[in-house]
């Protein structure tokens, strides 16, 4: 389940990376755009993986908490019960 989430996040991140670096190309120089692209290229994969982990782990925790049923036993009172002897 994590791989599809990662792929979607990575594709979105790389599209933003390309758009940003093309803008840097036009505003400054091709060298700055290329350097930014290489650095962001690596960073997008790392960040996409961390976000994908959080998304998938959050869903799994939610599913686990919904599937756990509370025990059917009667709730215990906070006070201990002591046997009393008549007599």
Residue, then its C-alpha position, 0 to 999 in steps of 0.5 A: x500500500x505504501x508504494x502507490x502513495x509514494x509514487x503519487x507523492x514523488x510525481x507531484x513533487x518532481x512536477x513542482x521541482x521541474x516548474x521551480x527549476x525552470x523558473x530559476x533558469x529564467x530568473x538567474x542562470x541555467x547553472x543555478x537552475x541545474x544545481x537546484x534541480x539536482x538537489x531537489x530531485x534527491x530531496x523530493x524522493x526522501x520527503x515523499x517517502x517520509x510523507x507516504x510512511x506517515x499516511x500509510x501508518x496513520x491509516x493502519x493505526x486507524x484500522x487497527x483501533x476500529x477493529x479492536x473490540x472492547x472486552x465484554x466483561x463488566x467494568x470494575x469499580x475503582x474501590x476494592x471489594x472486601x468480604x464482610x463477615x457477619x457476626 
